[in-house]
Amino acid sequence: MSASTFDPYAAVVATSPRQFLYALNPLAKVAAVAPAMLVLIFVRDLATPAAFLVLALLTIVIGARLTVRTVALLFGAMPIGILAIGIGFSLWVDPALVGDTPATLQIGEWTLREGALAIGFATALRLGAIVALALIGGLTTTGPDLVRSTVQQLRVPYRIGYTALAAFRFVPRFGHELAVIRAAHRVRGHHGGSGPFARIARGWGYIVPLLAGAIRHAERVALAMDSRAFGAHPTRTERHLVPFRVRDTVFIVCCLAASASIFAFFFPWQLP
């Protein structure tokens, strides 16, 4: 197979055309939502972040693979979190700022006013919209592809990018090492009883073997990088390509146009 027709990135693209988010460059998904996320920090109304929240959820539902965990996160944990944050911030609002708004709830001398609820839920919706926009790329992008795209498109030095990639891959390795250590302790009968104090004691017992495994893994990674002359030359040949295609430009333009339309329609900075 010739180098001109071989595209390693095509092997990891989603097979279903409907799940288009997986086929996009990771940088395109960042550039498409980053301006809206920054501007959302400065809005104070309810409608604008709610519109972005709905838009982000629709984009994920249409373009991503929905699993039970994803559905629980988007339609279970996120609404509950927004509700909890909204109520919490409503209770912290200075009553002097909303003293001229109608009372919603009154318990003795304490009064929860409509203005406090508006401020609290505006903050909660703003945070929820920012998180939902971030999940467009977060749920459909792998860490290695993000690092490769920064090296290939942003020209980040590969010494920095692939060092970060190696560190990123330490996380699942630590999880595997911890599972092995726990299994070994159970085989040897080191249960330590039950209850919170026993769990803390078992946790302390995992630290030393986990550190030893991490040091061994770091040594193997360092030897593997040295054997491949990592850092000896200013550039390296890329094995996995993460190209920036026309579809990525179209996605960025569509997202920026949608964001501008929402801000122009609601215009959250208009004077009362």
C-alpha positions as CSV (number, residue, x, y, z in Angstrom):
1,M,0.0,0.0,0.0
2,S,1.4,3.4,-1.0
3,A,2.0,6.1,1.5
4,S,-0.3,8.4,-0.4
5,T,-3.4,6.2,0.1
6,F,-2.7,4.9,3.6
7,D,-4.6,6.9,6.3
8,P,-4.1,5.4,9.7
9,Y,-6.6,7.9,11.2
10,A,-9.4,6.4,9.1
11,A,-9.2,3.2,11.0
12,V,-10.4,4.9,14.2
13,V,-13.1,7.0,12.7
14,A,-16.7,5.9,13.6
15,T,-18.2,3.6,10.9
16,S,-21.6,5.2,11.2
17,P,-22.0,8.5,9.3
18,R,-24.4,9.7,12.0
19,Q,-21.6,9.7,14.6
20,F,-19.8,12.4,12.8
21,L,-18.1,13.9,15.9
22,Y,-15.6,11.0,16.1
23,A,-14.4,11.8,12.5
24,L,-13.5,15.4,13.3
25,N,-10.1,16.7,14.3
26,P,-9.8,17.2,18.0
27,L,-8.6,20.8,17.5
28,A,-11.7,21.5,15.4
29,K,-14.0,20.5,18.3
30,V,-12.0,22.8,20.6
31,A,-12.0,25.8,18.3
32,A,-15.7,25.4,17.5
33,V,-16.9,25.7,21.2
34,A,-14.1,27.7,22.8
35,P,-15.3,31.2,21.8
36,A,-18.8,30.5,23.1
37,M,-17.5,29.1,26.4
38,L,-15.4,32.2,26.9
39,V,-18.3,34.6,26.2
40,L,-20.7,32.6,28.4
41,I,-18.6,33.6,31.4
42,F,-19.9,37.2,31.0
43,V,-23.6,36.6,30.4
44,R,-26.1,36.9,33.2
45,D,-29.4,36.0,31.8
46,L,-31.2,32.6,31.8
47,A,-32.1,32.2,28.1
48,T,-28.6,32.4,26.6
49,P,-27.0,29.6,28.6
50,A,-30.1,27.5,28.3
51,A,-30.0,27.8,24.5
52,F,-26.4,26.7,24.5
53,L,-27.1,23.9,26.8
54,V,-29.8,22.5,24.5
55,L,-27.6,23.0,21.5
56,A,-24.7,21.2,23.0
57,L,-26.9,18.3,24.1
58,L,-28.5,18.0,20.7
59,T,-25.0,18.0,19.1
60,I,-23.9,15.2,21.4
61,V,-27.0,13.1,20.9
62,I,-26.8,13.4,17.1
63,G,-23.1,13.1,16.6
64,A,-21.9,10.8,19.4
65,R,-22.3,7.2,20.4
66,L,-24.8,7.1,23.3
67,T,-24.0,4.6,26.0
68,V,-25.8,4.1,29.3
69,R,-23.0,5.9,31.1
70,T,-23.3,8.9,28.7
71,V,-27.0,9.1,28.9
72,A,-26.8,9.0,32.7
73,L,-24.3,11.8,32.7
74,L,-26.1,14.0,30.3
75,F,-29.7,13.5,31.4
76,G,-29.2,12.4,35.0
77,A,-26.2,13.8,36.7
78,M,-26.1,17.1,34.7
79,P,-29.7,18.2,35.5
80,I,-29.3,17.2,39.1
81,G,-26.1,19.2,39.3
82,I,-27.6,22.3,37.7
83,L,-30.6,22.1,40.1
84,A,-28.3,21.7,43.2
85,I,-26.0,24.5,42.1
86,G,-28.9,26.8,41.3
87,I,-30.5,26.3,44.7
88,G,-27.2,26.7,46.4
89,F,-26.3,29.9,44.7
90,S,-29.8,31.2,45.3
91,L,-29.3,30.8,49.0
92,W,-26.0,32.7,48.9
93,V,-27.3,35.8,47.1
94,D,-27.2,39.0,49.2
95,P,-30.8,39.8,50.1
96,A,-30.1,43.5,49.6
97,L,-29.5,43.0,45.9
98,V,-32.9,41.4,45.4
99,G,-35.0,43.1,48.0
100,D,-37.4,44.7,45.4
101,T,-38.3,41.3,43.8
102,P,-41.3,39.2,44.8
103,A,-40.9,36.6,47.6
104,T,-41.0,33.0,46.5
105,L,-40.5,31.2,49.8
106,Q,-40.7,32.5,53.4
107,I,-39.7,30.6,56.5
108,G,-40.0,32.7,59.6
109,E,-37.9,35.8,59.0
110,W,-36.0,34.3,56.2
111,T,-37.3,35.0,52.6
112,L,-36.2,33.5,49.3
113,R,-36.9,36.0,46.6
114,E,-37.4,35.6,42.9
115,G,-34.4,37.6,42.1
116,A,-32.2,35.3,44.1
117,L,-33.5,32.3,42.2
118,A,-32.9,34.1,38.9
119,I,-29.3,34.8,39.8
120,G,-28.6,31.3,41.2
121,F,-30.1,29.5,38.3
122,A,-28.4,31.8,35.7
123,T,-25.1,30.8,37.3
124,A,-26.0,27.1,37.3
125,L,-27.2,27.2,33.7
126,R,-24.0,29.1,32.7
127,L,-21.8,26.4,34.3
128,G,-23.9,23.6,32.8
129,A,-23.7,25.1,29.3
130,I,-19.9,25.5,29.5
131,V,-19.6,21.8,30.7
132,A,-22.0,20.6,28.0
133,L,-20.0,22.4,25.3
134,A,-16.8,21.0,26.6
135,L,-18.3,17.5,26.5
136,I,-18.7,17.8,22.7
137,G,-15.0,17.1,22.4
138,G,-14.5,15.4,25.7
139,L,-16.8,12.5,25.0
140,T,-15.6,12.0,21.4
141,T,-11.9,12.6,21.6
142,T,-9.1,10.4,22.9
143,G,-6.1,11.9,24.7
144,P,-3.6,10.5,22.3
145,D,-5.4,12.0,19.3
146,L,-5.5,15.4,21.0
147,V,-1.8,15.2,21.6
148,R,-1.1,14.1,18.0
149,S,-3.2,16.9,16.6
150,T,-1.4,19.5,18.6
151,V,1.9,18.2,17.4
152,Q,0.8,17.9,13.8
153,Q,-1.3,21.0,13.4
154,L,-0.2,23.4,16.1
155,R,3.5,22.4,15.7
156,V,3.9,21.8,19.4
157,P,7.4,20.2,19.9
158,Y,7.0,16.5,19.9
159,R,9.3,16.3,23.0
160,I,6.5,18.0,24.9
161,G,3.5,16.4,23.2
162,Y,4.6,12.8,23.4
163,T,6.0,13.2,26.9
164,A,2.5,14.3,27.8
165,L,1.1,11.3,25.9
166,A,3.3,9.0,27.8
167,A,2.2,10.5,31.1
168,F,-1.4,10.2,30.0
169,R,-1.0,6.5,29.5
170,F,0.3,6.1,33.0
171,V,-3.3,6.5,34.3
172,P,-4.8,3.2,33.0
173,R,-1.5,1.6,33.9
174,F,-1.9,2.7,37.5
175,G,-5.4,1.4,37.5
176,H,-4.2,-2.0,36.4
177,E,-1.4,-2.1,38.9
178,L,-3.8,-1.2,41.7
179,A,-6.2,-4.0,40.6
180,V,-3.3,-6.5,40.7
181,I,-2.2,-5.3,44.1
182,R,-5.7,-5.6,45.5
183,A,-6.1,-9.1,44.1
184,A,-2.7,-10.2,45.5
185,H,-3.7,-8.9,49.0
186,R,-7.0,-10.7,48.9
187,V,-5.2,-14.0,47.9
188,R,-2.8,-13.6,50.8
189,G,-5.7,-12.9,53.2
190,H,-4.8,-9.2,53.9
191,H,-8.4,-8.0,54.2
192,G,-7.9,-6.0,57.3
193,G,-11.5,-6.2,58.4
194,S,-14.3,-3.9,57.4
195,G,-15.3,-0.4,58.0
196,P,-13.9,3.0,57.1
197,F,-10.7,2.7,59.2
198,A,-9.9,-0.7,57.7
199,R,-10.3,0.8,54.2
200,I,-7.9,3.6,55.1
201,A,-5.4,1.0,56.4
202,R,-5.7,-1.0,53.2
203,G,-5.2,2.1,51.2
204,W,-1.9,2.8,53.0
205,G,-0.8,-0.7,52.2
206,Y,-1.3,-0.1,48.5
207,I,1.0,2.9,48.4
208,V,4.4,1.3,48.5
209,P,3.8,-1.5,45.9
210,L,2.0,1.0,43.7
211,L,5.0,3.4,43.8
212,A,7.3,0.5,43.1
213,G,5.3,-0.6,40.1
214,A,5.2,3.0,38.8
215,I,8.9,3.3,39.1
216,R,9.4,0.1,37.1
217,H,7.0,1.2,34.4
218,A,8.7,4.6,34.2
219,E,12.1,2.9,33.7
220,R,10.7,0.7,30.9
221,V,9.1,3.7,29.2
222,A,12.4,5.7,29.5
223,L,14.4,2.9,28.0
224,A,11.9,2.4,25.2
225,M,12.1,6.1,24.4
226,D,15.9,6.2,24.5
227,S,16.1,3.1,22.2
228,R,14.0,5.0,19.7
229,A,16.2,8.1,19.8
230,F,13.5,10.2,21.3
231,G,14.6,13.8,21.4
232,A,17.7,13.3,19.1
233,H,16.2,15.1,16.2
234,P,14.0,18.2,15.9
235,T,11.2,16.3,14.1
236,R,9.9,12.7,14.0
237,T,8.0,10.7,11.5
238,E,4.3,10.4,12.5
239,R,2.9,6.9,12.5
240,H,-0.7,7.9,13.3
241,L,-2.0,10.8,11.3
242,V,-4.7,13.1,12.5
243,P,-5.5,15.3,9.5
244,F,-7.4,18.5,9.4
245,R,-10.0,18.2,6.6
246,V,-12.7,20.3,5.0
247,R,-15.3,18.8,7.3
248,D,-13.4,20.2,10.3
249,T,-13.6,23.8,8.8
250,V,-17.3,23.3,8.0
251,F,-17.9,22.2,11.6
252,I,-16.1,25.2,13.1
253,V,-17.9,27.7,10.8
254,C,-21.3,26.1,11.6
255,C,-20.7,26.2,15.3
256,L,-19.4,29.8,15.3
257,A,-22.4,30.9,13.2
258,A,-24.8,29.1,15.6
259,S,-23.1,30.7,18.6
260,A,-23.2,34.2,17.0
261,S,-26.9,33.7,16.2
262,I,-27.8,32.8,19.8
263,F,-25.9,35.7,21.2
264,A,-27.4,38.1,18.6
265,F,-31.0,36.8,19.2
266,F,-31.0,37.0,23.0
267,F,-28.3,39.7,23.3
268,P,-27.8,39.2,27.1
269,W,-25.9,42.5,27.5
270,Q,-28.9,44.7,26.6
271,L,-29.9,47.3,29.2
272,P,-33.0,46.7,31.2
